[in-house]
Amino acid sequence: MVSRSYRLLAIFLMFSLVVIQLPLEARAQYPPPNAQQLDQLLAPIALYPDSLLAQITTASTNPQEVLDVTNWLASNPNLTDGQLTNVAQAQGFDPAFIALVNFPDMLQMMAENIDDYAAIGQAVMANQAAVSDSIQRLRAQAYSAGALRSNAQQTVVVQQGPQPVYVIQPANPQVVYVPQYNPTVVYARPSTSSIVATSLISFGVGIGIGALIANNQPWGWGGWGWNWGHGIYYNHAGWSGWHGGYRPPNPWYRPRPIIWTGRPGYGSNWHYRPPNYRPPRPRPPVAIQPGPGNRPIYRPPTNRPPNPRPPGTRPPSTRPPNNRPPNRPPDNGNKPGTRPPQHRPPNNGTKPTVPRPQPRPSPPQAQPHPSRPPQQQRPPQQARPPQNQRPPQQQRPQPRPAPPAGSPQPQPR
């Protein structure tokens, strides 16, 4: 009984070890993308130079390594171009990543769209010829629309055969320019003749790869390319996967289903505009950490300069200075929205007597002197008739009594 228990425990440990070492893609598989979905996935990168495209598609077969290398680049921003390759090789990264560390913005773009690139890697592992055919379909559409042409940054060669093959190489073999374009416009013919299709593709700063081409290491740029119609070649031979290469120390990423309606080319309609879609753009790496549901969270690098503000102190206020006059009385703790107190005399229980304005005294009326005759008023100007001053009321004559009825009336004089 004891030996049987030990045997079961040994089998369980061996099975756990095998599961841990399996690629992450084998643990959470989704059906491989079909031809239409492959076109949607590859549309943002199908117009890249052949060598760069071969490195991106093979690196996509290990999405956790994409996240790990991007974090490593974000934590070592001071490494120069000459140091990046040697230090990355010492880290044990796979050859595709050693070649791509000189394009850190490209790795950051892959990390930000890791579900798409994980699906691309799954398609590469399943059928390289299908991936090759999808790239050629997209290049043929961009060429037919007039967007894909040779210029100062790249050379486009159309190899004739049963099916035309579109080859894209750097115009200067020692300098690689990464094209930038919107997949919703470059694969469809412009609706108006006023739009110049070749202007729909722009280019960033060129990256020198002269030393990487001359290097005889397996990751050297001279050994990458495509055997169109068949698959990818690496180190001058067909690529069949990374054998015994990088093992993520802390695998945490899990593939998630892709919302195909949110990608250009849905239903093979390149005039389709996904809602709120933004073309992926390379940008400098930032730290990536697992979040809820193993969803990548992008944060600033961990080696950023320390905060000069001592702990426990409040950050300085950004409010403008107070322009109060210096002689303004203090607020006395008044709350906003209340009126300041008025300086009134103390109330002793009685209402203060407020003096009211006294009416102006009227001039005394002149009384006539008893010995003087009443003074007549001076006649006004404009020949007004003189008007005698009315005598005082006290000296008015009393009315005569009415004569009795039947008495003779006095005759006027």
Number of C-alpha atoms within 10 A of each C-alpha: 6 6 8 9 10 11 11 11 12 12 12 12 11 11 11 11 11 10 13 11 10 11 16 21 20 10 12 10 14 14 9 17 18 13 14 15 22 20 24 25 23 20 24 21 20 21 26 23 21 19 21 22 21 20 23 24 24 26 26 27 24 23 27 26 22 24 25 20 24 27 24 19 24 23 18 14 16 10 12 10 14 11 11 20 20 11 14 20 15 10 13 13 20 22 22 23 26 24 24 22 20 21 19 20 19 21 27 26 18 24 28 21 13 23 21 24 26 26 27 26 23 25 22 23 18 13 13 22 17 19 27 19 19 24 23 22 19 23 24 18 17 23 21 14 17 19 23 25 15 15 11 9 18 23 16 18 14 12 11 9 7 6 9 13 19 21 18 22 19 22 16 15 13 16 16 25 22 23 18 19 21 18 28 21 21 29 27 21 19 16 9 7 8 7 11 11 21 17 12 16 17 13 13 12 10 14 14 16 19 15 11 18 17 12 14 12 13 17 23 20 25 20 17 25 23 19 13 18 16 15 20 27 20 24 17 13 12 15 17 14 14 14 7 7 11 14 16 16 9 8 16 16 21 19 21 17 11 15 8 15 14 15 23 28 24 18 12 13 13 18 18 17 17 15 10 6 12 11 13 17 16 18 13 15 26 23 21 22 16 15 12 7 10 13 17 20 13 16 13 13 18 13 10 10 7 7 7 6 10 8 7 6 7 8 8 7 7 6 6 6 7 6 6 7 7 7 6 7 7 9 10 8 7 11 9 8 6 7 8 13 9 6 6 6 7 7 8 7 6 6 7 10 6 6 6 6 6 6 6 6 6 6 6 6 6 7 9 12 9 8 6 7 9 15 12 12 11 11 12 10 7 6 7 8 10 11 11 12 11 11 14 11 7 6 8 9 7 6 6 6 6 6 10 8 7 6 7 8 9 7 5 4 3
